């Protein structure tokens, strides 16, 4: 069974056929098609079953489906400004300041496979993706230099990152329909002004040490900010903190939701956090926080206080273990005025403070800690 049959079966006949390359197995091709959206996630199992028993791609069949099946080999750090299928054939390192190793920009239909090789920049992002439509990054080891990201994505649509190991951060801005699947992130994940994205089955190990040390501005292992319709599901998030408030180590929070709407946060395992397992900031609305496991946390399982407004949310079936508070919600500070941040985004002013139309159902606190070990927070519970 060749790629032609797969494409006919799943309907992405031409636009994603260029994901196929000589030397990739059919299972790798199917992964690329899933990431790029040609095969919907709910049909992934069918696609994998369809190609089982014949794992070698047929170049003739692939050539029949696309005029562009050539593979471009990447042997050094470079720009990528043309569509195509790119394979990294060795470890790469950029040594100049302000230079990402791979700079992918102002293009579309770019698919990069690293075969688990290392891409590193000593003083910039390992990979920068800017103004790109329809891309995938697969099986890469990415390492940014200093305070830079392993992977920075900005102003992109229909992109996927899968089966990669990324240090120290993934940072996604101003993007739509990102799929971040089965990666290991040694640091933290940050997403802002981004919609319709799916972050699934990743392992996120926050390894910076104290929230109040050199990286004191990094108060989270995962953050979703100023977006909507995002899904965070099936991830393992470990802050590597003692989980004791007075010791001040690890990330402030496991997951931060800041001014998000219509998100789904479910089936995540969040452990070893200094402050709160899932903390909201600003106006969070119409969001489901369900079926999460939160353990060994210094103050609360789920909560929010900074400019807190909370409307139309469902908090259900979460299990919080070895934490003082199951929930902690209150409001710090008054109404916000309209602001423009350093990236040029304008956020609207608050007109009201909300805490209404929320559902809290079947959540459990087990092995609760004494509530006298968390400073001044005891006066703020709602």
NUTI-712084 format. One record per residue (C-alpha): residue number from 1; x negated, y negated, z negated. Coordinates in steps of 0.5 Angstrom, whole numbers, padded with zeros to 4 digits. Layout:
+-----+-------+-------+-------+
: num :    px :    py :    pz :
+-----+-------+-------+-------+
: NUM :     X :     Y :     Z :
...
+-----+-------+-------+-------+
This chain:
+-----+-------+-------+-------+
: num :    px :    py :    pz :
+-----+-------+-------+-------+
:   1 :  0000 :  0000 :  0000 :
:   2 : -0003 : -0007 :  0002 :
:   3 : -0002 : -0014 :  0000 :
:   4 :  0003 : -0015 :  0006 :
:   5 :  0008 : -0010 :  0003 :
:   6 :  0007 : -0014 : -0004 :
:   7 :  0008 : -0021 : -0001 :
:   8 :  0014 : -0018 :  0003 :
:   9 :  0017 : -0015 : -0004 :
:  10 :  0016 : -0022 : -0008 :
:  11 :  0017 : -0027 : -0003 :
:  12 :  0011 : -0031 : -0003 :
:  13 :  0009 : -0029 :  0004 :
:  14 :  0005 : -0035 :  0007 :
:  15 :  0003 : -0040 :  0002 :
:  16 :  0000 : -0035 : -0003 :
:  17 : -0003 : -0030 :  0001 :
:  18 : -0010 : -0034 :  0001 :
:  19 : -0011 : -0031 : -0006 :
:  20 : -0013 : -0025 : -0003 :
:  21 : -0020 : -0024 : -0002 :
:  22 : -0025 : -0018 :  0000 :
:  23 : -0028 : -0015 : -0006 :
:  24 : -0022 : -0016 : -0010 :
:  25 : -0018 : -0010 : -0012 :
:  26 : -0010 : -0011 : -0011 :
:  27 : -0009 : -0011 : -0019 :
:  28 : -0014 : -0017 : -0019 :
:  29 : -0010 : -0020 : -0013 :
:  30 : -0003 : -0019 : -0016 :
:  31 : -0006 : -0023 : -0023 :
:  32 : -0008 : -0029 : -0018 :
:  33 : -0001 : -0029 : -0015 :
:  34 :  0003 : -0028 : -0022 :
:  35 : -0002 : -0034 : -0025 :
:  36 :  0000 : -0038 : -0019 :
:  37 :  0007 : -0037 : -0019 :
:  38 :  0008 : -0033 : -0013 :
:  39 :  0010 : -0027 : -0017 :
:  40 :  0015 : -0029 : -0023 :
:  41 :  0013 : -0027 : -0030 :
:  42 :  0019 : -0022 : -0030 :
:  43 :  0017 : -0018 : -0024 :
:  44 :  0010 : -0017 : -0026 :
:  45 :  0011 : -0010 : -0029 :
:  46 :  0014 : -0008 : -0022 :
:  47 :  0008 : -0011 : -0018 :
:  48 :  0003 : -0007 : -0022 :
:  49 :  0007 : -0001 : -0022 :
:  50 :  0008 : -0002 : -0014 :
:  51 :  0000 : -0002 : -0013 :
:  52 : -0002 :  0003 : -0018 :
:  53 : -0005 :  0009 : -0015 :
:  54 : -0008 :  0005 : -0009 :
:  55 : -0013 : -0001 : -0013 :
:  56 : -0017 : -0002 : -0007 :
:  57 : -0015 : -0008 : -0002 :
:  58 : -0015 : -0007 :  0005 :
:  59 : -0018 : -0013 :  0009 :
:  60 : -0014 : -0012 :  0015 :
:  61 : -0008 : -0012 :  0012 :
:  62 : -0010 : -0018 :  0008 :
:  63 : -0012 : -0022 :  0014 :
:  64 : -0006 : -0020 :  0017 :
:  65 : -0002 : -0025 :  0012 :
:  66 : -0007 : -0031 :  0012 :
:  67 : -0011 : -0035 :  0017 :
:  68 : -0016 : -0036 :  0011 :
:  69 : -0018 : -0030 :  0007 :
:  70 : -0026 : -0032 :  0007 :
:  71 : -0029 : -0032 :  0001 :
:  72 : -0034 : -0037 : -0001 :
:  73 : -0039 : -0035 : -0006 :
:  74 : -0041 : -0040 : -0011 :
:  75 : -0049 : -0040 : -0013 :
:  76 : -0050 : -0047 : -0016 :
:  77 : -0046 : -0052 : -0020 :
:  78 : -0042 : -0056 : -0014 :
:  79 : -0036 : -0060 : -0012 :
:  80 : -0030 : -0056 : -0009 :
:  81 : -0025 : -0061 : -0005 :
:  82 : -0023 : -0056 :  0000 :
:  83 : -0018 : -0050 : -0001 :
:  84 : -0020 : -0043 : -0001 :
:  85 : -0022 : -0037 : -0005 :
:  86 : -0029 : -0038 : -0009 :
:  87 : -0033 : -0032 : -0013 :
:  88 : -0038 : -0034 : -0018 :
:  89 : -0044 : -0029 : -0017 :
:  90 : -0049 : -0031 : -0022 :
:  91 : -0049 : -0035 : -0029 :
:  92 : -0049 : -0043 : -0028 :
:  93 : -0051 : -0049 : -0032 :
:  94 : -0051 : -0056 : -0030 :
:  95 : -0056 : -0060 : -0034 :
:  96 : -0054 : -0068 : -0032 :
:  97 : -0051 : -0072 : -0037 :
:  98 : -0043 : -0074 : -0034 :
:  99 : -0043 : -0068 : -0029 :
: 100 : -0039 : -0062 : -0030 :
: 101 : -0042 : -0056 : -0027 :
: 102 : -0035 : -0054 : -0023 :
: 103 : -0032 : -0061 : -0020 :
: 104 : -0025 : -0059 : -0017 :
: 105 : -0021 : -0065 : -0015 :
: 106 : -0016 : -0068 : -0010 :
: 107 : -0015 : -0061 : -0006 :
: 108 : -0010 : -0055 : -0007 :
: 109 : -0010 : -0048 : -0006 :
: 110 : -0016 : -0046 : -0010 :
: 111 : -0017 : -0040 : -0013 :
: 112 : -0024 : -0039 : -0017 :
: 113 : -0026 : -0032 : -0020 :
: 114 : -0032 : -0031 : -0024 :
: 115 : -0033 : -0024 : -0025 :
: 116 : -0034 : -0026 : -0033 :
: 117 : -0040 : -0030 : -0031 :
: 118 : -0042 : -0036 : -0035 :
: 119 : -0041 : -0043 : -0033 :
: 120 : -0044 : -0048 : -0037 :
: 121 : -0045 : -0056 : -0038 :
: 122 : -0050 : -0059 : -0043 :
: 123 : -0047 : -0065 : -0043 :
: 124 : -0040 : -0065 : -0040 :
: 125 : -0034 : -0060 : -0038 :
: 126 : -0036 : -0054 : -0035 :
: 127 : -0030 : -0054 : -0030 :
: 128 : -0026 : -0060 : -0029 :
: 129 : -0020 : -0060 : -0025 :
: 130 : -0017 : -0066 : -0023 :
: 131 : -0011 : -0068 : -0018 :
: 132 : -0011 : -0061 : -0016 :
: 133 : -0004 : -0057 : -0013 :
: 134 : -0004 : -0049 : -0014 :
: 135 : -0010 : -0047 : -0017 :
: 136 : -0013 : -0041 : -0021 :
: 137 : -0019 : -0040 : -0025 :
: 138 : -0020 : -0032 : -0027 :
: 139 : -0025 : -0028 : -0031 :
: 140 : -0030 : -0034 : -0033 :
: 141 : -0034 : -0036 : -0039 :
: 142 : -0034 : -0043 : -0040 :
: 143 : -0038 : -0047 : -0045 :
: 144 : -0038 : -0055 : -0045 :
: 145 : -0043 : -0059 : -0048 :
: 146 : -0043 : -0063 : -0054 :
: 147 : -0036 : -0066 : -0055 :
: 148 : -0034 : -0064 : -0048 :
: 149 : -0029 : -0059 : -0046 :
: 150 : -0030 : -0052 : -0043 :
: 151 : -0024 : -0053 : -0039 :
: 152 : -0021 : -0060 : -0037 :
: 153 : -0015 : -0060 : -0033 :
: 154 : -0011 : -0067 : -0031 :
: 155 : -0006 : -0069 : -0026 :
: 156 : -0005 : -0062 : -0024 :
: 157 :  0001 : -0058 : -0022 :
: 158 :  0002 : -0050 : -0021 :
: 159 : -0004 : -0048 : -0024 :
: 160 : -0006 : -0042 : -0028 :
: 161 : -0012 : -0040 : -0033 :
: 162 : -0013 : -0032 : -0035 :
: 163 : -0017 : -0027 : -0038 :
: 164 : -0023 : -0032 : -0039 :
: 165 : -0027 : -0034 : -0045 :
: 166 : -0027 : -0042 : -0047 :
: 167 : -0032 : -0046 : -0051 :
: 168 : -0030 : -0051 : -0055 :
: 169 : -0024 : -0053 : -0052 :
: 170 : -0018 : -0053 : -0047 :
: 171 : -0015 : -0060 : -0045 :
: 172 : -0009 : -0061 : -0041 :
: 173 : -0007 : -0068 : -0039 :
: 174 : -0001 : -0070 : -0034 :
: 175 :  0000 : -0064 : -0031 :
: 176 :  0006 : -0059 : -0029 :
: 177 :  0007 : -0052 : -0029 :
: 178 :  0001 : -0049 : -0032 :
: 179 :  0000 : -0042 : -0034 :
: 180 : -0005 : -0040 : -0040 :
: 181 : -0005 : -0033 : -0040 :
: 182 : -0010 : -0028 : -0044 :
: 183 : -0016 : -0032 : -0046 :
: 184 : -0020 : -0033 : -0052 :
: 185 : -0021 : -0040 : -0054 :
: 186 : -0027 : -0041 : -0059 :
: 187 : -0025 : -0048 : -0061 :
: 188 : -0018 : -0051 : -0060 :
: 189 : -0013 : -0052 : -0055 :
: 190 : -0010 : -0059 : -0053 :
: 191 : -0004 : -0061 : -0048 :
: 192 : -0001 : -0068 : -0047 :
: 193 :  0004 : -0071 : -0043 :
: 194 :  0005 : -0064 : -0039 :
: 195 :  0011 : -0060 : -0038 :
: 196 :  0014 : -0053 : -0036 :
: 197 :  0008 : -0050 : -0038 :
: 198 :  0007 : -0043 : -0041 :
: 199 :  0001 : -0041 : -0046 :
: 200 :  0002 : -0034 : -0048 :
: 201 : -0002 : -0028 : -0051 :
: 202 : -0009 : -0032 : -0052 :
: 203 : -0013 : -0031 : -0058 :
: 204 : -0015 : -0038 : -0061 :
: 205 : -0021 : -0038 : -0066 :
: 206 : -0022 : -0045 : -0069 :
: 207 : -0029 : -0045 : -0071 :
: 208 : -0031 : -0052 : -0073 :
: 209 : -0031 : -0052 : -0080 :
: 210 : -0029 : -0057 : -0084 :
: 211 : -0023 : -0062 : -0082 :
: 212 : -0027 : -0068 : -0085 :
: 213 : -0034 : -0066 : -0082 :
: 214 : -0036 : -0068 : -0076 :
: 215 : -0030 : -0066 : -0072 :
: 216 : -0025 : -0069 : -0077 :
: 217 : -0021 : -0072 : -0071 :
: 218 : -0019 : -0065 : -0069 :
: 219 : -0013 : -0063 : -0074 :
: 220 : -0011 : -0057 : -0070 :
: 221 : -0012 : -0051 : -0067 :
: 222 : -0007 : -0052 : -0062 :
: 223 : -0003 : -0058 : -0060 :
: 224 :  0003 : -0060 : -0055 :
: 225 :  0004 : -0067 : -0055 :
: 226 :  0009 : -0072 : -0051 :
: 227 :  0011 : -0066 : -0046 :
: 228 :  0018 : -0062 : -0045 :
: 229 :  0020 : -0055 : -0044 :
: 230 :  0013 : -0052 : -0046 :
: 231 :  0013 : -0045 : -0049 :
: 232 :  0008 : -0042 : -0054 :
: 233 :  0009 : -0035 : -0055 :
: 234 :  0005 : -0029 : -0057 :
: 235 : -0001 : -0032 : -0059 :
: 236 : -0006 : -0031 : -0065 :
: 237 : -0009 : -0037 : -0068 :
: 238 : -0014 : -0036 : -0073 :
: 239 : -0016 : -0043 : -0077 :
: 240 : -0022 : -0039 : -0081 :
: 241 : -0020 : -0043 : -0087 :
: 242 : -0020 : -0041 : -0094 :
: 243 : -0013 : -0043 : -0094 :
: 244 : -0013 : -0047 : -0100 :
: 245 : -0012 : -0054 : -0100 :
: 246 : -0017 : -0057 : -0105 :
: 247 : -0023 : -0053 : -0101 :
: 248 : -0021 : -0058 : -0095 :
: 249 : -0024 : -0053 : -0089 :
: 250 : -0022 : -0051 : -0082 :
: 251 : -0016 : -0054 : -0078 :
: 252 : -0011 : -0059 : -0082 :
: 253 : -0006 : -0055 : -0078 :
: 254 : -0005 : -0049 : -0074 :
: 255 :  0000 : -0052 : -0069 :
: 256 :  0002 : -0059 : -0068 :
: 257 :  0008 : -0061 : -0064 :
: 258 :  0008 : -0069 : -0063 :
: 259 :  0014 : -0072 : -0059 :
: 260 :  0016 : -0066 : -0056 :
: 261 :  0023 : -0064 : -0053 :
: 262 :  0026 : -0057 : -0051 :
: 263 :  0020 : -0053 : -0053 :
: 264 :  0020 : -0045 : -0055 :
: 265 :  0015 : -0043 : -0060 :
: 266 :  0016 : -0036 : -0062 :
: 267 :  0012 : -0029 : -0063 :
: 268 :  0006 : -0033 : -0065 :
: 269 :  0001 : -0030 : -0071 :
: 270 : -0002 : -0036 : -0075 :
: 271 : -0007 : -0035 : -0080 :
: 272 : -0012 : -0039 : -0085 :
: 273 : -0010 : -0046 : -0084 :
: 274 : -0012 : -0052 : -0089 :
: 275 : -0005 : -0056 : -0089 :
: 276 :  0001 : -0053 : -0085 :
: 277 :  0002 : -0047 : -0080 :
: 278 :  0006 : -0051 : -0076 :
: 279 :  0007 : -0059 : -0077 :
: 280 :  0011 : -0064 : -0073 :
: 281 :  0009 : -0071 : -0071 :
: 282 :  0014 : -0076 : -0069 :
: 283 :  0021 : -0074 : -0065 :
: 284 :  0021 : -0067 : -0064 :
: 285 :  0028 : -0065 : -0061 :
: 286 :  0032 : -0059 : -0058 :
: 287 :  0026 : -0054 : -0060 :
: 288 :  0026 : -0047 : -0062 :
: 289 :  0021 : -0044 : -0067 :
: 290 :  0023 : -0037 : -0068 :
: 291 :  0020 : -0030 : -0070 :
: 292 :  0013 : -0033 : -0072 :
: 293 :  0008 : -0030 : -0077 :
: 294 :  0005 : -0035 : -0082 :
: 295 :  0000 : -0033 : -0087 :
: 296 : -0005 : -0036 : -0092 :
: 297 : -0004 : -0043 : -0091 :
: 298 : -0006 : -0049 : -0096 :
: 299 :  0001 : -0053 : -0097 :
: 300 :  0007 : -0051 : -0092 :
: 301 :  0009 : -0046 : -0087 :
: 302 :  0013 : -0051 : -0083 :
: 303 :  0014 : -0058 : -0084 :
: 304 :  0013 : -0065 : -0081 :
: 305 :  0012 : -0072 : -0084 :
: 306 :  0008 : -0077 : -0080 :
: 307 :  0014 : -0081 : -0077 :
: 308 :  0018 : -0075 : -0077 :
: 309 :  0025 : -0075 : -0074 :
: 310 :  0028 : -0068 : -0073 :
: 311 :  0034 : -0067 : -0068 :
: 312 :  0037 : -0061 : -0065 :
: 313 :  0032 : -0056 : -0067 :
: 314 :  0033 : -0048 : -0069 :
: 315 :  0028 : -0045 : -0074 :
: 316 :  0029 : -0038 : -0075 :
: 317 :  0027 : -0031 : -0077 :
: 318 :  0020 : -0034 : -0079 :
: 319 :  0016 : -0030 : -0084 :
: 320 :  0011 : -0035 : -0089 :
: 321 :  0006 : -0031 : -0093 :
: 322 :  0002 : -0033 : -0099 :
: 323 :  0004 : -0041 : -0098 :
: 324 :  0006 : -0045 : -0103 :
: 325 :  0012 : -0048 : -0099 :
: 326 :  0016 : -0045 : -0094 :
: 327 :  0018 : -0052 : -0091 :
: 328 :  0016 : -0059 : -0092 :
: 329 :  0020 : -0065 : -0089 :
: 330 :  0020 : -0072 : -0090 :
: 331 :  0018 : -0079 : -0087 :
: 332 :  0012 : -0083 : -0088 :
: 333 :  0012 : -0090 : -0085 :
: 334 :  0017 : -0094 : -0081 :
: 335 :  0020 : -0094 : -0074 :
: 336 :  0014 : -0094 : -0069 :
: 337 :  0014 : -0100 : -0064 :
: 338 :  0013 : -0099 : -0057 :
: 339 :  0005 : -0097 : -0056 :
: 340 :  0000 : -0096 : -0050 :
: 341 : -0005 : -0091 : -0051 :
: 342 : -0012 : -0091 : -0049 :
: 343 : -0010 : -0087 : -0043 :
: 344 : -0005 : -0092 : -0041 :
: 345 :  0001 : -0088 : -0043 :
: 346 :  0007 : -0092 : -0046 :
: 347 :  0011 : -0089 : -0051 :
: 348 :  0018 : -0091 : -0053 :
: 349 :  0019 : -0095 : -0059 :
: 350 :  0023 : -0091 : -0065 :
: 351 :  0031 : -0094 : -0065 :
: 352 :  0033 : -0089 : -0071 :
: 353 :  0030 : -0084 : -0076 :
: 354 :  0034 : -0077 : -0075 :
: 355 :  0034 : -0071 : -0079 :
: 356 :  0041 : -0068 : -0076 :
: 357 :  0044 : -0062 : -0072 :
: 358 :  0038 : -0057 : -0074 :
: 359 :  0039 : -0050 : -0076 :
: 360 :  0035 : -0046 : -0081 :
: 361 :  0036 : -0039 : -0081 :
: 362 :  0034 : -0032 : -0084 :
: 363 :  0027 : -0035 : -0085 :
: 364 :  0023 : -0032 : -0091 :
: 365 :  0017 : -0034 : -0096 :
: 366 :  0014 : -0028 : -0099 :
: 367 :  0008 : -0028 : -0104 :
: 368 :  0009 : -0035 : -0105 :
: 369 :  0004 : -0039 : -0109 :
: 370 :  0005 : -0043 : -0115 :
: 371 :  0007 : -0050 : -0112 :
: 372 :  0002 : -0054 : -0117 :
: 373 : -0004 : -0054 : -0112 :
: 374 : -0003 : -0059 : -0107 :
: 375 : -0004 : -0066 : -0109 :
: 376 :  0001 : -0071 : -0108 :
: 377 :  0006 : -0067 : -0103 :
: 378 :  0010 : -0064 : -0109 :
: 379 :  0014 : -0071 : -0109 :
: 380 :  0016 : -0071 : -0101 :
: 381 :  0020 : -0064 : -0100 :
: 382 :  0027 : -0065 : -0097 :
+-----+-------+-------+-------+
